[in-house]
């Protein structure tokens, strides 16, 4: 299957083309991610992911968004979802965790 470049921090949000910020994803995986969150910044992705966990909120999403969620994360625990998001999708300056029944973000700091 064809692979595409995914910018973990979108170029539209001043992300760059560095190896740290890009990776190759299968076309379907890349498409499903953008159907879920478009090019939202990390803090807005966090809000959306917490909404996806809420069954009432989940029902308000469009069918293609529900399908994308199921394709990417169906059957996974919230901890597994956070791990996958960190590895493949999220702005590398952040790390997502699942804590006390909700997703949270931590801004990474690099020591120099």
N, C-alpha and C positions, 0 to 999 in steps of 0.2 A: 504494500500500500504506500502511496505517496506521502512524503513527509513535508511539513512546512515549518518555517521559522516562527517561533512564538517569542514575543517580547514580554518577559515577566512583568516589567514596568513598561507600559505602553509608550511608544514613541510620542504619542499625542500628549502624554503626561511627562515629557522630557526624559523618557528612558533612552538608553543608548543601544548600540549594536555590539556591546562587549560580550565575551563568552559568559561572564557572570549573569548577564541579563537575557541571554537568548538560549534557546534549545530547540531541537527539532521534535515536532509532535506529528503523529498521524493526522491526516486531514480531518477525519471525523471527530477525533478528540479535540482538536483545535476549534473546530466549528461549534461543538457542544459547549465548550468553555465560553466562547463569545456569545452564544445564545443565552447563557446564564447571566453573565455579568458585563457583556460588551467590553468596554475599555475603562471600567471604573477604577478609581484609586483603591488602595488596600482597605481603608477605613469604611468605604461604601460596600466593598465586597463582604466585609465582616457583617455589616447590617443585613445584607441579602442572605448570607448563609444562616444567620440566626432566624431569619424569616422562613427559610426553607425547612428548618427543623420544626416549626410550629405547624401542626396539621391544618389549622384554620387559615393561616397565611398561605400555606402551600397551595391550597385550593384556589386562591385568587390569581395565581400565576397562569400564564398562557400555556396551552397544551405543549408547544414546542419547548418551553422552558422546563416544564415538568418532565418531558421526555429526556431532555439534556441532563437534568439532575439524575434521573434513573440510569441513564447510560454511563455517566461518569462515576456515580457514587452508590448506585443501588446495592443494597445488602451490606454496605460497609458501616462500621461503627463510626460515631463522630470523631473518635481518636484517629481511626484509619483515614477518614476524610481529611482531617487536618494535615496528616502526614503527606498524603498525596498532593494536596494543594501546595504545601511547602516545597515539595520536590519538583513539581512540574509547572505550577502556574503563578504563584504569588510573587509580587515585587520582592527581590532578594534582600531588601533592607528590612523586611518584616518577617516574623514567624507567627503562624497561627497555632493556637492551642485550643483544646476543649477543656473547660474548667467550670465546675459547678453548673452543669447543664446548659452552657452556652459557649460559643466560640469567642476567643479573645485574641488580640494582636499584641505582640511585643515588638518594639522597634529595636533592631539589632544595633549594637555599637561595636565598632572595631577599635581594638587597641593598637596603637602605633608605637 
